[in-house]
Amino acid sequence: MRSVCLLCGSADVSVVVPLKPTPPANHLAATPEQAKALARHPLDLVHCAACGLVQLGDVVDRTELFSDYRYATGAVPALVRHFGELADQVSTRLGLVRGARVTEIGSNDGTLLSLFAQRGHEVLGVDPAGALAEAARLRGVPTEVALFDDVVADRIVAERGHSDVVLANNVLAHVRDIDAVIRGISRLLAPNGTAVVEVAHVLPMVAGGVFEFVYHEHTAYYSAHVLRNAFARQGLVLVDVERIDTQGGSLRCWVRHEPAEPSAAVTRLLAVERKAGVADGSFLTGYADRVLRVADRLNDVVAGLHARGRAICGYGASARAVTLLGQTGIGPYLEWIVDDNPRKVGRFTPGDGIEVVGRQWLDQRKADYCVVFAWNYADSVRRNASAFVEAGGHLIVPFPDLVVD
């Protein structure tokens, strides 16, 4: 059922990009038949005229999406490095003393929190995926299995007290009740505490015609304008912001309780967004056309190579891959997809039913071309695929500009 705005409740939403329906992007199946039989859900992007949020027009039940969640942060070397740098920055910038309470929302397999635990901090993870929560516990990170909101926050405060640091990495993209999550952060955070929230930035996404970040787990796509106002409604202030490369362009937000003053970086970014047309929604003009051009171009390249008898594979059986496959129609041309996560190997991609295999298949050069679905980690993939390239293989990197190495 089509939803109203997830942030302000307005029904004044309009379709920005009508994407083709896809199955839940992380539902890797046991057989190709099961993969192809998965139900497909609408995937239209809409814009709220009242508050400016860009979101999915239809929201799939969270329980269905996270029932068999296999994305593990510890299996992505580039993300592990990113978390290492984040832990260093948070600890240094905030001057955390031993025993500080650090809570992460959407803690996955505990990769990030384990770095804070090693520093002697009291850590707690909250994540809806039971298998990943168990993996986190096995590495010494206590984790609650729950979809975080203000009710969960109140329970944590009652049992463990307030948190000096609340971390939320690419979490606000996943939630249906945004206000409840931000309200939960506000209640969980100690009076002098800091929340560090990372989100994919909608501005570079739209400017580049990027669309594969759109899948059913990602219900919302944020600008600094939307975030500032959403935080303010719950008594929080966006005190600083950094533009980082993660996810093809993200915002790292530093958030505190009122009273607090925004930094010059916040003021500058808001000005950049206003100039680009974020405040009035005009930045979305032409986005659908750019998406169509990008999708058609990748299809033309891959279909052309297939017609010439070239063997083609993919790298990264990610949720992004499912969206890219669904919108471009290149699935029938791919023989298999390699992935570094052993939890995915031996499974089949939702919708197309492409087999997921280990990286040794790429090292043995069982293909001529490889589509890099994990393009946001392209440098890491190039290192991992060095033997494939040296043996004469070629990488097809679809974003930010399509490149065939």
C-alpha positions in Angstrom: 0.0 0.0 0.0 1.3 3.5 -0.9 2.4 5.3 2.2 2.3 9.0 3.2 5.5 10.8 4.1 7.5 8.7 6.6 8.7 11.8 8.3 5.9 14.4 8.5 2.9 12.3 7.6 1.9 14.5 4.6 0.0 12.9 1.7 1.4 15.5 -0.6 4.0 13.1 -2.2 4.7 12.8 -5.9 6.6 10.1 -7.9 10.1 11.2 -8.9 11.5 8.0 -10.4 9.2 5.0 -11.3 11.5 2.1 -10.9 10.6 -1.5 -11.9 9.3 -3.7 -9.1 11.9 -6.1 -7.5 12.0 -8.8 -4.8 13.5 -8.0 -1.4 17.1 -7.4 -2.4 18.8 -9.4 0.4 16.6 -12.5 0.0 19.2 -14.8 -1.6 17.5 -18.1 -2.3 18.6 -21.7 -2.0 17.7 -22.5 -5.6 17.4 -20.5 -8.8 13.7 -21.5 -9.0 13.0 -20.1 -5.5 14.9 -16.9 -6.4 12.8 -16.3 -9.5 9.6 -17.1 -7.7 10.1 -14.4 -5.0 7.3 -11.8 -4.9 8.2 -8.4 -6.4 7.3 -5.2 -4.7 6.9 -1.7 -6.1 10.0 0.4 -6.0 8.9 4.0 -6.9 10.8 6.9 -5.5 8.6 9.8 -4.3 9.2 13.3 -2.9 7.3 15.0 -0.1 6.4 18.6 -0.9 5.8 19.4 2.7 9.2 18.4 4.3 11.4 17.5 1.3 12.0 13.9 2.1 12.8 11.5 -0.8 11.5 8.1 0.0 10.0 4.9 -1.3 6.3 5.2 -2.2 5.5 1.7 -1.0 7.1 0.3 2.2 7.5 -3.5 2.6 7.0 -5.0 6.1 10.3 -4.9 8.0 9.9 -8.4 9.4 9.8 -9.8 5.8 12.9 -7.8 4.8 15.1 -8.8 7.8 14.0 -12.4 8.3 17.1 -13.8 6.5 19.5 -10.9 6.4 22.9 -11.9 5.1 24.8 -8.6 4.7 27.7 -8.6 7.2 29.9 -5.6 7.6 32.8 -7.7 8.7 32.9 -9.3 5.2 33.6 -6.0 3.5 37.3 -5.0 3.9 36.7 -1.4 2.8 33.9 -1.0 5.4 36.1 -2.5 8.1 38.7 0.1 7.3 36.1 2.8 7.3 34.9 1.7 10.8 38.4 1.7 12.1 38.9 5.3 11.0 35.5 6.2 12.5 36.3 4.6 15.8 39.6 6.5 16.0 37.9 9.8 15.1 35.0 9.5 17.6 37.3 8.4 20.4 39.8 11.3 19.8 37.3 14.0 19.0 35.0 13.3 21.9 37.9 12.5 24.3 36.2 9.3 25.4 37.5 7.9 28.7 37.6 4.2 29.5 34.2 2.9 30.5 32.2 5.4 28.3 28.9 3.9 27.2 28.7 3.5 23.4 25.5 2.2 21.8 25.1 1.4 18.1 21.8 1.2 16.3 21.8 -1.3 13.5 25.0 -2.9 14.9 25.0 -5.8 12.4 27.8 -8.3 13.3 29.4 -6.0 15.9 32.4 -5.0 13.7 32.3 -1.3 14.7 31.4 -1.8 18.4 34.2 -4.4 18.8 36.7 -1.5 18.2 35.2 0.5 21.0 35.1 -2.6 23.3 38.9 -3.0 22.6 39.3 0.5 24.0 37.7 -0.4 27.2 34.3 1.1 26.6 30.9 -0.3 27.7 29.2 -1.2 24.4 25.7 -2.3 23.4 24.4 -3.2 19.9 20.8 -3.1 18.8 19.9 -5.0 15.5 16.8 -6.8 14.2 18.7 -9.6 12.5 19.1 -12.5 15.0 21.8 -14.4 13.2 24.0 -11.3 13.0 23.3 -10.4 16.6 24.5 -13.8 17.6 27.7 -13.3 15.5 28.3 -10.0 17.4 27.8 -11.7 20.8 30.4 -14.3 19.8 32.9 -11.6 19.3 32.1 -10.1 22.7 29.6 -7.4 21.7 26.3 -7.7 23.7 23.5 -7.1 21.3 19.7 -6.8 21.6 17.6 -8.2 18.8 15.1 -5.4 18.2 14.0 -2.7 15.7 15.1 0.4 17.5 12.6 3.1 18.5 11.8 5.3 21.5 10.3 2.4 23.4 13.5 0.3 23.0 15.5 3.4 24.0 13.5 3.9 27.2 14.1 0.2 28.1 17.8 0.5 27.6 18.0 3.6 29.7 16.1 1.9 32.5 18.3 -1.1 32.4 21.7 0.4 31.6 21.5 4.2 31.8 22.1 6.8 29.1 24.8 6.5 26.4 27.7 8.9 26.0 27.8 8.0 22.3 25.0 6.8 20.0 26.1 5.5 16.6 23.8 5.0 13.6 25.5 4.1 10.3 23.2 4.0 7.4 20.3 3.3 9.8 17.9 6.1 9.1 17.6 4.9 5.5 16.1 1.6 6.8 13.4 2.8 9.2 9.7 3.3 8.7 9.0 5.5 11.7 11.8 8.1 11.4 10.5 10.3 14.2 10.4 7.3 16.6 14.0 6.4 15.9 15.3 10.0 16.3 13.2 10.4 19.4 14.8 7.2 20.7 18.3 8.6 20.0 17.3 11.7 21.9 16.1 9.8 24.9 19.0 7.3 24.9 21.7 10.0 24.6 23.2 11.4 27.8 22.7 15.2 28.3 26.3 15.9 27.2 26.5 13.0 24.8 26.9 13.0 21.0 25.2 11.0 18.4 27.2 10.2 15.2 24.8 9.5 12.3 25.8 8.5 8.8 23.4 8.6 5.9 23.8 8.5 2.1 23.5 12.0 0.7 20.6 12.4 -1.7 22.2 15.3 -3.6 25.1 13.4 -5.3 22.9 10.4 -5.8 20.4 12.5 -7.9 23.1 14.5 -9.7 24.8 11.4 -10.9 21.7 9.5 -11.9 22.6 6.9 -9.3 19.7 4.5 -8.5 21.0 1.1 -7.4 21.1 2.4 -3.8 17.3 2.3 -4.0 15.9 -1.0 -2.6 13.2 -1.9 -0.2 15.3 -1.8 3.0 16.2 1.8 2.1 12.9 3.6 2.8 14.3 7.2 2.8 17.1 9.3 1.3 18.3 12.4 3.1 19.5 15.9 2.6 21.1 18.1 5.3 17.9 20.2 5.2 15.7 17.3 6.0 18.0 16.0 8.7 18.4 19.3 10.5 14.7 19.7 10.8 14.1 16.1 11.8 16.6 16.3 14.6 15.3 19.7 15.7 11.8 18.2 16.2 13.3 15.9 18.9 15.3 18.6 20.7 18.6 17.7 18.9 20.9 20.0 17.0 23.0 19.1 13.9 26.2 20.6 15.3 28.6 19.5 12.6 28.6 17.6 9.3 31.2 16.0 7.0 30.8 14.9 3.4 32.5 11.5 3.0 32.9 9.1 0.1 31.1 6.1 1.7 28.1 4.8 -0.3 29.0 7.0 -3.2 28.6 10.1 -1.2 27.4 10.3 2.5 27.0 12.7 5.3 28.5 12.1 8.8 26.4 14.1 11.2 27.4 15.1 14.7 24.3 15.6 16.8 23.8 16.9 20.3 21.0 18.0 22.6 20.0 21.6 22.7 21.3 24.2 23.4 24.1 23.9 20.8 25.3 25.8 17.8 25.8 24.5 14.3 29.3 24.7 12.8 30.3 26.6 9.7 30.4 23.3 7.9 26.6 22.9 8.5 25.9 26.4 7.3 28.0 25.9 4.1 26.4 22.6 3.2 22.9 24.0 3.7 23.9 26.8 1.3 25.2 24.3 -1.2 21.9 22.4 -1.1 19.8 25.5 -1.4 21.8 26.6 -4.5 21.3 23.1 -6.0 17.5 23.2 -5.5 17.2 20.8 -2.5 15.1 23.2 -0.4 12.4 23.6 -3.1 12.8 20.1 -4.7 13.9 21.4 -8.1 17.1 19.4 -7.8 15.0 16.3 -8.7 14.1 17.7 -12.2 15.5 15.3 -14.8 16.5 12.6 -12.3 14.2 10.0 -13.9 15.7 10.7 -17.3 19.3 10.3 -16.0 18.4 7.0 -14.4 16.9 5.7 -17.6 20.0 6.8 -19.6 22.4 5.1 -17.1 20.4 1.9 -17.1 20.1 1.8 -20.9 23.8 2.4 -21.4 24.9 -0.5 -19.1 22.4 -2.8 -20.9 23.8 -1.7 -24.3 27.4 -2.5 -23.2 26.7 -5.8 -21.5 24.2 -7.0 -24.2 26.7 -6.1 -26.9 29.5 -8.1 -25.2 27.2 -11.1 -24.8 26.2 -10.9 -28.4 29.9 -11.2 -29.3 30.3 -14.4 -27.3 32.0 -12.9 -24.3 31.6 -14.6 -20.9 30.4 -12.1 -18.3 30.1 -12.3 -14.5 29.5 -9.9 -11.7 31.3 -8.9 -8.5 29.3 -8.3 -5.3 26.0 -10.1 -4.7 24.7 -7.0 -2.9 21.3 -5.4 -2.6 22.6 -2.8 -5.0 23.2 -5.6 -7.5 19.6 -6.7 -7.3 18.4 -3.2 -8.1 20.9 -2.8 -10.9 20.0 -6.1 -12.4 16.3 -5.4 -12.1 16.4 -2.0 -13.7 18.9 -2.7 -16.5 17.8 -6.2 -17.5 21.4 -7.5 -17.7 20.7 -10.6 -15.5 20.3 -13.1 -18.3 23.8 -12.2 -19.7 25.6 -13.0 -16.4 26.9 -16.5 -15.7 27.6 -16.0 -12.0 28.4 -13.4 -9.3 31.4 -13.6 -7.0 31.1 -12.4 -3.4 33.6 -12.3 -0.5 30.9 -13.1 2.1 30.8 -16.8 2.7 27.2 -16.5 4.0 26.2 -15.7 0.4 28.2 -18.3 -1.5 26.0 -21.1 -2.9 22.9 -18.9 -2.9 21.0 -17.4 -5.8 20.2 -13.7 -6.4 16.6 -12.6 -5.9 14.7 -12.3 -9.2 17.3 -13.4 -11.7 18.5 -16.5 -9.8 22.2 -16.0 -10.6 24.5 -18.3 -8.6 26.8 -16.6 -6.1 30.3 -18.1 -6.0 33.6 -17.6 -4.2 36.3 -15.3 -5.4 38.5 -18.2 -6.7 36.2 -18.3 -9.7 37.3 -14.9 -10.7 41.0 -15.7 -9.9 40.7 -18.6 -12.3 39.4 -16.2 -15.0 36.3 -18.2 -15.9 34.9 -15.0 -17.5 36.1 -12.3 -19.9 34.2 -9.3 -18.3 33.1 -8.6 -14.8 30.4 -6.1 -13.8 31.5 -4.4 -10.5 28.2 -4.1 -8.7 30.1 -3.1 -5.6 31.3 0.0 -7.4 31.4 2.1 -4.3 34.3 -0.2 -3.2 35.8 -0.2 -6.7 39.4 0.4 -5.5 39.2 -2.6 -3.2 37.6 -4.7 -5.9 40.4 -3.8 -8.3 42.9 -5.1 -5.8 41.0 -8.3 -5.2 40.6 -8.8 -9.0 44.2 -8.1 -9.9 44.8 -11.7 -11.0 41.7 -11.6 -13.2 42.8 -8.4 -14.9 46.4 -9.5 -15.3 45.2 -12.6 -17.1 43.3 -10.5 -19.6 40.0 -10.0 -17.9 38.1 -6.6 -17.9 36.1 -4.8 -15.2 32.9 -2.9 -16.0 32.4 -0.2 -13.4 28.9 1.3 -13.9 29.2 4.4 -11.6 29.9 7.3 -11.2 30.6 7.1 -14.9 30.5 3.8 -16.8 34.1 2.6 -17.4 35.4 -0.6 -18.9 39.0 -1.3 -17.6 
